[in-house]
Amino acid sequence: MTDCQGDEEGGMSPMELYEKLNAQGDQVRSLKSAKAEKAEIDAAIQLLLKLKVNYKQMTGQDYKAGCPPSENLIVSNNGPTADGSDGEDVVDPWNVSASSAKGVDYDKLIVRFGSSKIDKELLDRIEKASGQRPHHFLRRGIFFSHRDMHQILDAYEKHKSFYLYTGRGPSSEAMHVGHLIPFIFTKWLQDAFDIPLVIQMTDDEKYLWKDLTLEECHRFTVENAKDIIACGFDVKKTFIFSDLDYMGASPEFYRNVVKTQKHVTFNQVKGIFGFTDSDCIGKISFPAIQAAPSFSSSFPQIFGGKKDVPCLIPCAIDQDPYFRMTRDVAPRIGLLKPALMHSTFFPALQGAQTKMSASDPNSSIFLTDTPKQIKNKINKHAFSGGKDTVEEHRKYGGNTEVDVSFLYLTFFLEDDEKLEKIREDYTSGALLTGELKKILIETLQPMIAQHQERRKQVTDEIVQQFMTPRPLNFKF
C-alpha cells in the first residue's frame, strides 16, 4: 500500500468514506473466506486501517459497522488519533499486528481504548494494600493499563473482598510460554490479596471459531488445565470451569448470560467484534458467555448469591473489547462493572510485530519443548537487535527494544539489577547477541523443566477437584 492511497479520501464526504469502509471490510472478509494469499489479505487489512484513521480524523468518531456518520452516536472519550503514524496497530481478540518493529504502541492503545495507565501512585497503593513488593510484571510495565483498579483497592482497604477472573481458550494440547503470563500474574495477585479465583475455559468458543470437534475442545480444556494448575494455584481458592460443562450445570450463570444478551444489539457486536452476516449465530452470542464470569452471582456456590462482590480481570489487552461491552451492560442489569488489568503481548520469536501462533512451532517456546529444542529455537529464530558484524556491534551496540531475547528476559528474569546490567552491556556492545541468547537459554531451560515436572504431578483427579463447583476458602 502506498501513501497516496489516503489522498483520494480527502475529497469524500463522511458518508462516502463510510461506504468505502464498508466495502473494504467486505473485501477483507471475502479474501479471508477464499483463503487468499496472506500478503493480499494483509494489504487489504492495512488499507482498511488507514481508512478507519481517515474516518476518525474526518468525523471525530470511530468507524462502526451499521452506524453511519449521519446518526447521533455516543462517542467514547478516547482522545484524538495520533498524527504521524504510518499505520494503526491492529489489536482485537483474534488479530494483533504492529506497524513498528518495536511492537504495539501501548500508550496510543490506552488512548484508543480509553483505559488508564498503571502509574507509580497505583503501584504504591498496591504495595501498601497487599503488603507485597509489586510483581516484576508491574514494575516493568508488562501489566501497563487498568480500568477501575483504584475502586478495587478502595473496597479492599475497607476489608471487603474481591475476586479474580481470567481465562484460556483451549485450541491445542500444548500451551506456549506466552500463555503463562496472565496465570503467573494472577497467582501473584491471589497470593498477595488472599482472594478467590475463577478461570474460564472457553472450549465452546474454540468449537465455534476453529475446525475442531466438541470432544477435542473439551479434551484440550483438561490438558490446558493441567498446565494452569502447574503454575501453583491453591485448590481451596480456585475454581476452573469448562463452559461446555458449567453452562448446563449453573442456572445462575446462564441467567447472567441471557441478561447480557438481551442488552447487546447485533449492530453493537458487529461494531465491537467485526462479526458479519455470514458468521454463525454462536459467535454473535458468545461475548455474553465471556461476560458472565465478571458477575459474582454467576457463582452461587462460591459467593452464596451475593451480587456485590467486585471482580478484577487480569488479561492481555486484546481481550478488552469483551469487557468494554460487559462494563456497558453491567449497570443496566443491576450488577457491578468488572475492573481490569491489561498486559502487553508476549512477542513471537520472529519479532514483536505479531503475537505467537500455536500453529507455528517456531514462533514460540512451548511448554512441551525439550532443553535442546529451546536452545535451537532461540539460536535459530529469536530476532536479534544486534549489528551485522561483531565489529559493528562492539562499536555501536545492540537495540534491546527489538531484541526478542532481551524482551523475553524482561518477562522471566526476576532480578532487576541483573536485567539492567544486561541492558547496559548489550546497548554498549560489551555483550554480543550470541551471549544474550545464551543467557535466555539458561533462564528458560530450567524454568520449563520445572514446569514439566510440576505438570506430571497433576492427575486427572486433581483437575476434577479444581473443576468441581464448590465453596472456596477466603474471608469477606
N, C-alpha and C positions, 0 to 999 in steps of 0.2 A: 504494500500500500504506500502510495506516495503522499507527500504533504499537500499537494494541490487538490486532493480529493475533498478536503474540508472547504475549499473556496467556493464551490458551486452551491453549498448550503446557504451562503451569505445572503443571496437574493431571495430565499424562500420565505414564505410565511410560516408561522409556527405550525399551522395545520398541515401544510405541505411537508414540512420536516417530520412531523409526527407520522404522516402516512408513509414517508420514506423509511422511517424507523420500523414501522410495522412490516413493510415489505422485506427489509433487511433481516428482521427477526425470522420471518418465514423462510428466507433463503438459508439462514444458518441451520434451522431445524430440518429443512429439506436435505441439505448436504449431509447432516448427521444421520438422518434416516437412510439415505442412499449409501452410507458408509464411504463417503468421498475421501480423497487423499487428505491426510492430516494438514498439509500445508495450505490446501484450498480452504478447509474449514477454519484454520487459524486466521487466514487473511480475511475471511468473511466476518469472523468474530471481532477482529481489530477494527474493521470498518464500522461494525455495529457500535462498538465502544466509543469510537470517535464521534459518531452521530449523536450518541447519548450526551457526550460532553457538550457538543454544539447546541443541543436542545436545551440543556440546563442553562448554558450561557445566554441563550435567546429568551427563555421563558422564566428563568429563576426557579424552575421546578424540575424535579427528577422525572424522567420519562417513565410512564407506567402503561402497560398494555391495557386497553379498554378504558383509559381515562384521557380523552383528547384534551388539548390545551384550552379549549373554549369553556370547559367545565370549571366551576369554582371549587378547586381542590384544596384540601387541607395539606399544607406542605410542612414537613418536619423541619425544624431549625437545624439543619446540618451544615450551615455556612456555605460560602461560595466555593465553586470548583476552583482548584488551584490552577493558576495560569502557568504556562511554560512547559507543561508536561507533554511529551511526545505521544503518550498513550496512557489510558487509565488502567490500573491494575484490575484484574478480574478476580473477584472473591465472592463465591456463593457456595452452598453446601456440596456442590458437585464439581466445581471447577475453580482452580487457583492458578493464575499466571501473572507474572510481574513484567513490567516494561524495562526494569533495570536489573543488571547483574547482581545488585545488592539485595534483590528480592523486593517484597511488597513494601511500599512506603506506609508504615503503620501510623505515622502522625496524620497523614492525609485520610487514612481509613477511619481514624477516630472522628475526624470532622465529617466524613461522608456518612458514617453510621450514627453519629450523634451520641457517642458514648463519652466517657471521661477517662483521662489519663491517670494511671496509678502513680501518684506523686509521693514525695518524701513525707508529707503530712499524713497520708493514708498509711504508708509503711510504718510510721511511728505509732499510729493508732493500733495497727495490727499487732505490733510488738508489745505494746502496753497491755492490750486486751488479752492476748494469748500467753504472755509471759515467755514467748519464744523469739529468738532472733529470726527475722523474716527468711523464708526459704531462699536459696540462691536463685531460683526462678524469678522471685520477686525482686531481689537485689539487682539482678542483671537485666530486668525489663523483659524477660521471656513471657511472664504474665504482665501485661502492659496497660490493659484497659479494663474498665469496670462500669457497671450500672448499679447504683444504689448500695454500694458496699458500706457507705457511712451509716445507712439505716440499719443494716445488719449489725454493725458494731454498736450502734445506739441501743438496740434491743439486747444484745449480749451483755453490755455493760450494766443493764438493768436486770441481769440474771434471768433473761428469757432465752430459751434455747432456739437454735435454728437447725436446719438440716441441709445436707449436701445432696445434689443430684447431678450425676454425669452419666455418660453412656458410651456405647460402642455398637457400630453397625457391623455384624459378623459376616463379612463377604468371603473369607477364606480361612483355612485352618491356621495358617501361620500369621502372627502379627509381627510388625517390624518395630524397631526401637522408637520411632516417632509416635507410635500408638501408645507408648507407655507414658508420655509426657503428662496428659491430664490425670492419669491414675497416680503417678508419683506425687504430683502436687496435691491431689485430692486426699491421698493418705496423710500427707503432712497436715493439711487442714483438719482432718478428722482427729488426728492425734493431738494437735495443738489446742483445739477447742473442745475436744471430748464430746463429739456430736454424732448423730446417726447419719447414715449414707444410703441412698438408693441408686442402683446402677441399672439403667435400662438397656437391654439387649434388643436392638431393633431388627430382629430376624424377619418380621413382616415387611419392613422397608426393603430389605435386600431381596426378598422374593419379588416385590413389585418392580424393582429397578434393574435387577440382574437376571441373567439367564440361568437361574438356579431353581431347584425344586424346594418345596417347603421342608422336606426331610433334610436336605443338605443345609439349608439355612439354620434349622434347629440344631443340627449336629455341630455346625460352626459356633453357635452360641455356647454350647457346652465346652468346646475346645478353647475358645477365646476366654471363657470364664476362668479356666484353669490358669491362663497367663495373668489375668487380672488378680485372682486370689494370691498368686505367687508374689505379687507386689507387697504382701504383708497385711492385708486388711483384717480387721477384727471381726470375726463371725458374729459376735454378740452385738455389734453395732452396724452391720452391713447387710442389706438385702439386695441381691442381684435377681433380676427377673427378666424372663423372656416375654415379649409382647404376645407371642402366639399362645403362651400358657396363661399369663396373668389376666389378659383382657377377658377371657371367658370365666375366670375364677373370682373376679372382683367387680361386683355391680357398681361400687362407688367409683372405681377408676373409669369404667365405661360411661357412667353418667357425666363425669367431667369431660370426657371426650365429646359426648353429644352436645353438651352445653357450649363447648368451644366451637364445634362445627356449626351450630346454629348462628353464631355471631361473626362468622367469617364468610364473605361472599366469594363466588367464583372469580369475579374480577380482582378481588384483593389477592387471592393466592396466585392468580396469573401474574399480577404485578410484582408480588414478592418473590415468587419462585420460578417464574418463566414458564409455567405449565401452558400447554396448548390444547386445542380441541381434540387432538389425536392421542393425548395421554390417557391412560386408563384411569377410571374414577378412583381406584385405590390410591394412586399417587396424590390426587387432588385432596383427598380426605386425610391423608397420612399426617400432615403437620399438626392436626389436633391431637393425635396419639403421642407425638413427641412433646406436646404442651402439657398433657395431663399430669406427668410426674412433678410438675412445678407446684402442685397444689397438695397440701398435707392431707386433705380429705380423701385423696386417691389411695391412701394407705391407712385404712381404719385399724388394721392390726398393729400398726406402729404408733399412731397418734390418737387412737381412740375417738375418731370422728372430729377432732379439732380442725377448724378451718383456718386458724390464725397463726400457724407455725411458719415463720419465714423460711424461704428456700434460697440457697445460694448455689449457682451452677458454674463450676469451673469447666471451661470448654475452649476449643480453638475458635478463633473469631469467625471462621466460615459458617459456624452453626448459629450465629447471632440472628439471622433472619427469622428462624423459628421462634426465637424468644422475643423479638420485637413484636411479632404477631401475638404471642402469648401475653405480653405486658399490655398490649392494647385491649385484649379481650378481658383480662382478669377483673378489672373494676366493674365491668358490665355483667359479670356473673357472680358478683359478690365475693371475690376471692383476692388474695394478696398477689401483687406483682412479684415475680421472682427477681432476685438480684443476680448479677453475673460477674465473673472474672474471665477475661479473654486472654488466651495465649497467642503468641506468634506461631508461624508454621515451622515445622521441622523440615529443613531443606533436603532435597534429593541429593544423592552423591554427586550428580552431574551439575549441581548448582542451585542457587536459592530462587531461581525464577519460577519453579513449579513445585507442587507437592510431590511426594513419592507415589509410585503406583505399585499396588500389590501384585499387578500382573507383570511387572518388570523386575525380575530378581536382582538385577544390578543397580536398581535405583536406590536401594537402601540395605541396611544391615537387618536381617531378620532374626527373630528370637530363637530360631532353629539352626542358625549358622554355626559351623564349627570354627575353632580358632583359625584354621588355615583359610577358610572361606572369608572370614572377617579381614584377615591380613591381605588376601588377594584383592578383595573388592576395594579396600581403601587405597592400596598401592596403585591399582589399575584405573579406578573410576572416580576417586574423590577429586573434585575440581580444585585446582591449585590457584592461589593468589600470588604465587612466586613468579620470578622473572624467567626468561627463556634459557639463560645460561647461569652457571654458578657465579661467574664474574659479575654479571649484571645484578644478580640477586644480592651479592655481598655489597655492591656499591649502592643500590637503590632500595633494597629491602622488599618485603612482600606486603600484600594487601590483605589484612585479616578480615575486612568487611565482606570479601567474596570468597575467601578460602574456606572450603567446606570442612576440612579437618579442624580448623580453629573454631568454626561455628559449632561443630559437634561437641568440642570440648567445653564451650560455654554452657551446654546442657548437662554434661556428665562429669566434668571435673569440678568437684565441690570447693577446692581450695582457691580462694580469691587471689591470694598473693602469688601462688604458682601460675594461675591463669594470666595474671598481669605480667609476670616475668616472661612468659611465653609470647605474649602480645608484643612486648618491647623488643625481645630478641628477634622475632620474625620480622617486625617492622623495620628494624635497623639492619637486617641482613645477617645478623650473627647466627640465626637459626635457619637452616635450609628446609625446603619443602619435604624432602625425604625424612628429615629428622622430626619434623612436625607430625608427619603421618605416623611415624614410629611411636610417638607419644600417644596419639589417638588409639592406635592398635593395642598398646599396652594398657590403656584405660578401659577399652571396650571388651577385650577378650575375657578378663576375669569377671567383669560385670555380667556379661551374657552367660558365662559358665555358671555363675552363682544363681542366676535366674533359672537356668535349665534344671539345676539341682533342686531348687525350691519347687519348681513345677512338677517334678517327678513325685513329690510328696503329696500332691493334690489329687486325691482319688475322686471317682465319681460320687462316692458317698459324701465327701466334703463339699463338692459342688452342690449336691442336693440339699445339704444343710444351709448353704448360703441362699439357695433359691426357694426355700420353703417360706411362705408367708407366716410371720410370727412377730411377737413383740420384740423390740430391741432394748438393750440396756443403755439408758442415758438419763440425765437429770433435766427436768424442765426448769 
